[in-house]
């Protein structure tokens, strides 16, 4: 290894990329209701997961391709997480980064167990929890990459001063983006035949309120972050743009899932059928809405990190 080279950063970036692909597969599994395409776990139709015949998977039914691919990607993410943890433990002096990596290892283990329980129990409640812990793991991976990346440029991205208002807004945006994903997961795994119209209305109202909060906070962050370092300004602008796209995708996801509301809200907030975006275009819209939400969460983590979320008190001028 070259002395002084930041080996943690490339591994963290690899973990972020692999997790993003994993989350895309997970979103498609839910869109196509493919979670039970493989009825056993950790085996795949009696085969060792890693030894399942490639031709049967790659050229097999679409739902099998998604579910088994999701499992393989999950195992890959787990291995990368362990490799990152080993490198961090040997070479990383930052207690913050070490703590985040420990959290990543614990989360990836919990996430794997939840994925297995989802199949073995065929339980949508477990699926909802599984859908909430995945973005949390992604956020931790992005935080590790953001912290080690800034140090990898010899501190050139360290801001000269911190704006407490900007920090508070970016942290609020991060929390709102995650809560919005949690609310969306409840709607994604909804059993329309079993849920009451009142419950459905509350879930939709919560999701719409979350969308309004994320939009307001993302747009408020732009002027507050404008006087900060270049990375902070860039992330604020990127997130604000992503939120605009996300609002459009959210409307599209509603239309392809439940059709155009027949009356004035909230009277029309009644599910007519379960998520039915099975056409290529409908699946792309619904899945894209979920994936873009993940990207907004990841960007919010990077923005909050650049704004000083993990900075020491003396760096924020609080000591």
Secondary structure, DSSP 8 states (H G I E B T S, - for coil): --TT--HHHHHHHHHHHHHHHHHHHHHHHHHTT-TTSS-SSSSBTTB-GGGS-HHHHHTS-HHHHHHHHHHHHHHHHHHHHHHHHHHHHHH---HHHHHHHHHHHHHHHHHHHHHHHHHHHT-HHHHHHHHHHHHHHHHHHHHHHHHHHHHHTTTTT--SS--HHHHHHHHHHHHHHHHHHHHHHHHHT--TTTS-HHHHHHHHHHHHHHHHHHHHHHHHHHHHHTTS-HHHHHHHHHHHHHHHHHHHHHHHHHHHHH-S-SSSTTTT----SS----SHHHHHHHHHHHHHHHHHHHHHHHHHHHTTTT--TTTTT--
